[in-house]
Amino acid sequence: MDPASRLRAAMRALLVLSVACVGLAVTSVVLWRRAAEAPPASDLDDPQVREAAIARLVAAGAGGWDSFPDPEVGRVLQPDVGDRSISGVAISSNELGLREGPVARPKPAGTTRVVLLGDSYVMGEGVEANDRLGVFLARFLRERAGAASGPIECLHFGLDNWNIVAETAFLRRQLSLVQPDLVVHVIIRNDLEDNSGARGFGGMSSFDPLHGERGEPLFQARFPMAAFQTRETNWIAHGLDFESRSRFEDAGRRVADLARRVEAAGGRYLLVDNYSGLLPASRRFIASKLAPAQVCYLPSAPQREERWRVAKDNAHWNRAGHELVASLLYSVIRARRLLPALPLADWPQADALAKEWLEQGEVEAAGEPRYDRRRSVASSLDFRSLDDDAAAQVTGGIARGGRVGPYAALVLKGGAARRLVVEGAALARPEIDGATVTVWVEEAQVGTFPIRAGAPLALRFDVPAEVGARPFVAVRFRSDDYAYSDENLRQFVVFRLDRIALSDS
């Protein structure tokens, strides 16, 4: 090779080496910067680091709620929070996200454990932690069982706005860990409603994690008041129609299943039916699934009389109300031997109270279903002009202006209905062109209709005679697609309902 060729080859080699060195240097700088900017992988994987970060977020948050991965439960309190104000009182939580002290799992040997299961009544809305049902009941049991009986604890497994689905799911899925000797399950008349999730970091949401496809409208008794700014609640708790009855029946199955599981594990189960004013409905659908010894009925008085209430406008039990119910429970537990290992002493005063109050509850539960006769249910609704009674016929899923979401339900007066009339228009939203809406009257599917953007709706569906003959019927719509509302991306919409009616021709 001549000298010139050797020189050119050397220069090419030098150039390649230089590029390689520069590339290596750049790569080293990038890796160094990334390492400087990001924490080591071991830090990200360290449970203590994660817990510390969560603790800082909790401390900085204004609300007290935390999302829960089980959609049937939806929401618990943020874990290990101290003195966070909720419903006007300071709330502290344990590691499970409950307003309770630490819960040893498994249960320590020799301990008698009572789990109080429920919602805001068990959580103790409006009262201090030491003024709640379980505190009084534990004291009554300890005083009358004697020190030789060993430790006795009454744990509050209840959170504001939980429903029967959330309550039973939360306990059932950890039953072998908690190991209760007795479960006292307090149910109230809003336990059929949807269960709110947590929104952001601490606030309660306006959607149910179990039914995320429905968007924001919660199916709750207060739905018409929020959607249409009217004064009346709806009929969801009365058992009039399919929507209400199916929720009752599901609640009854879940309660019976939990009771069976508790007793199969060697414990006892007691349903405290506090379905104030509507005890016959809960008795028919829920309590009837249990043995008589597993049920007691609270009369309306502890919620109706101000001496037992947190405030005139708050029906939750105050301190005196919690103490009263705890004394009634003591009498029931002793009389029915729900804690057979405890030698519970007689308490004549509690027995006298239990006889008076629980007998009154039995009378209320055995009565005929009672509806507010000042209110009416009509056979037709015009969403262009709704009064309080008409708006109260909407169970959920319909917004102001008659905008219908992916699932909606309302109740109409039946009796001799043969035809369902639906009038309105599909939304002028091309993104939901081709969606299909299925229509039910009670459990009967009566038809479907397609959505074409902006097209008018003037539909007629035949109603089975045996369904139309019922005094009250649920009309339900379910769509397989939806658009976001222009007002709120969390509100889902499909079509506009102007008028709906049942007719006998």
Secondary structure as the mmCIF struct_conf table of DSSP 4:
data_model
#
loop_
_struct_conf.conf_type_id
_struct_conf.id
_struct_conf.beg_label_comp_id
_struct_conf.beg_label_asym_id
_struct_conf.beg_label_seq_id
_struct_conf.end_label_comp_id
_struct_conf.end_label_asym_id
_struct_conf.end_label_seq_id
HELX_RH_AL_P HELX_RH_AL_P1 PRO A 3 GLU A 37
BEND BEND1 ALA A 38 ALA A 38
HELX_RH_AL_P HELX_RH_AL_P2 ALA A 41 ASP A 45
HELX_RH_AL_P HELX_RH_AL_P3 PRO A 47 ALA A 60
BEND BEND2 ALA A 62 GLY A 63
STRN STRN1 TRP A 65 SER A 67
BEND BEND3 PRO A 69 ASP A 70
TURN_TY1_P TURN_TY1_P1 PRO A 71 VAL A 73
STRN STRN2 ARG A 75 LEU A 77
HELX_LH_PP_P HELX_LH_PP_P1 GLN A 78 GLN A 78
TURN_TY1_P TURN_TY1_P2 PRO A 79 ASP A 80
BEND BEND4 ASP A 83 ASP A 83
STRN STRN3 ARG A 84 ILE A 86
TURN_TY1_P TURN_TY1_P3 SER A 87 GLY A 88
STRN STRN4 VAL A 89 ILE A 91
TURN_TY1_P TURN_TY1_P4 GLU A 95 LEU A 96
BEND BEND5 GLY A 97 GLY A 101
BEND BEND6 ARG A 105 PRO A 106
HELX_LH_PP_P HELX_LH_PP_P2 LYS A 107 PRO A 108
TURN_TY1_P TURN_TY1_P5 ALA A 109 GLY A 110
STRN STRN5 THR A 112 GLY A 118
BEND BEND7 ASP A 119 ASP A 119
HELX_RH_AL_P HELX_RH_AL_P4 SER A 120 MET A 123
TURN_TY1_P TURN_TY1_P6 GLY A 124 GLY A 126
BEND BEND8 VAL A 127 VAL A 127
HELX_RH_3T_P HELX_RH_3T_P1 ALA A 129 ASP A 131
BEND BEND9 ARG A 132 ARG A 132
HELX_RH_AL_P HELX_RH_AL_P5 LEU A 133 ALA A 145
HELX_RH_3T_P HELX_RH_3T_P2 ALA A 147 SER A 149
STRN STRN6 ILE A 152 GLY A 158
TURN_TY1_P TURN_TY1_P7 ASP A 160 ASN A 161
HELX_RH_AL_P HELX_RH_AL_P6 ILE A 164 ARG A 172
TURN_TY1_P TURN_TY1_P8 ARG A 173 GLN A 174
HELX_RH_AL_P HELX_RH_AL_P7 LEU A 175 VAL A 178
BEND BEND10 ASP A 181 ASP A 181
STRN STRN7 LEU A 182 ILE A 188
TURN_TY1_P TURN_TY1_P9 ARG A 189 LEU A 192
BEND BEND11 GLU A 193 GLU A 193
STRN STRN8 ALA A 198 ARG A 199
TURN_TY1_P TURN_TY1_P10 GLY A 200 GLY A 202
STRN STRN9 GLY A 203 MET A 204
HELX_LH_PP_P HELX_LH_PP_P3 SER A 205 SER A 205
BEND BEND12 SER A 206 PHE A 207
HELX_RH_3T_P HELX_RH_3T_P3 PRO A 209 ARG A 214
BEND BEND13 GLU A 216 GLU A 216
BEND BEND14 GLN A 220 GLN A 220
TURN_TY1_P TURN_TY1_P11 ALA A 221 ARG A 222
HELX_RH_AL_P HELX_RH_AL_P8 PHE A 223 PHE A 228
BEND BEND15 ARG A 231 ARG A 231
BEND BEND16 TRP A 235 TRP A 235
TURN_TY1_P TURN_TY1_P12 ILE A 236 GLY A 239
BEND BEND17 ASP A 241 ASP A 241
HELX_RH_AL_P HELX_RH_AL_P9 PHE A 242 ALA A 264
TURN_TY1_P TURN_TY1_P13 ALA A 265 GLY A 266
STRN STRN10 ARG A 268 ASN A 274
TURN_TY1_P TURN_TY1_P14 SER A 276 GLY A 277
HELX_RH_AL_P HELX_RH_AL_P10 LEU A 279 PHE A 285
TURN_TY1_P TURN_TY1_P15 ILE A 286 ILE A 286
HELX_RH_3T_P HELX_RH_3T_P4 ALA A 287 LYS A 289
BEND BEND18 LEU A 290 LEU A 290
HELX_RH_3T_P HELX_RH_3T_P5 PRO A 292 GLN A 294
STRN STRN11 VAL A 295 TYR A 297
BEND BEND19 SER A 300 SER A 300
HELX_RH_AL_P HELX_RH_AL_P11 ALA A 301 ARG A 304
BEND BEND20 GLU A 305 GLU A 305
HELX_RH_3T_P HELX_RH_3T_P6 GLU A 306 TRP A 308
STRN STRN12 ARG A 309 ALA A 311
TURN_TY1_P TURN_TY1_P16 LYS A 312 ASP A 313
STRN STRN13 ASN A 314 TRP A 317
HELX_RH_AL_P HELX_RH_AL_P12 ARG A 319 ALA A 335
TURN_TY1_P TURN_TY1_P17 ARG A 336 ARG A 337
BEND BEND21 LEU A 338 LEU A 339
TURN_TY1_P TURN_TY1_P18 PRO A 340 ALA A 341
BEND BEND22 LEU A 342 LEU A 342
HELX_LH_PP_P HELX_LH_PP_P4 LEU A 344 ASP A 346
HELX_RH_AL_P HELX_RH_AL_P13 PRO A 348 ALA A 366
BEND BEND23 GLY A 367 GLY A 367
TURN_TY1_P TURN_TY1_P19 ARG A 373 ARG A 374
BEND BEND24 ARG A 375 ARG A 375
BEND BEND25 SER A 379 SER A 379
STRN STRN14 SER A 380 ASP A 382
TURN_TY1_P TURN_TY1_P20 PHE A 383 ARG A 384
BEND BEND26 SER A 385 SER A 385
HELX_RH_AL_P HELX_RH_AL_P14 ASP A 388 ALA A 391
TURN_TY1_P TURN_TY1_P21 ALA A 392 GLN A 393
STRN STRN15 VAL A 394 ALA A 399
HELX_RH_3T_P HELX_RH_3T_P7 ARG A 400 GLY A 402
STRN STRN16 ARG A 403 LYS A 413
BEND BEND27 GLY A 415 ALA A 416
STRN STRN17 ARG A 419 ALA A 426
BEND BEND28 ALA A 428 ALA A 428
HELX_RH_3T_P HELX_RH_3T_P8 PRO A 430 ILE A 432
TURN_TY1_P TURN_TY1_P22 ASP A 433 GLY A 434
STRN STRN18 THR A 436 VAL A 441
TURN_TY1_P TURN_TY1_P23 GLU A 442 GLU A 443
STRN STRN19 ALA A 444 PRO A 450
TURN_TY1_P TURN_TY1_P24 ALA A 453 GLY A 454
STRN STRN20 PRO A 456 ASP A 462
HELX_RH_AL_P HELX_RH_AL_P15 ALA A 465 GLY A 468
TURN_TY1_P TURN_TY1_P25 ALA A 469 ALA A 469
BEND BEND29 ARG A 470 PRO A 471
STRN STRN21 PHE A 472 SER A 479
BEND BEND30 ASP A 480 ASP A 480
STRN STRN22 ALA A 483 TYR A 484
BEND BEND31 ASP A 486 GLU A 487
TURN_TY1_P TURN_TY1_P26 LEU A 489 ARG A 490
BEND BEND32 GLN A 491 GLN A 491
STRN STRN23 PHE A 492 VAL A 493
STRN STRN24 PHE A 495 SER A 503
#
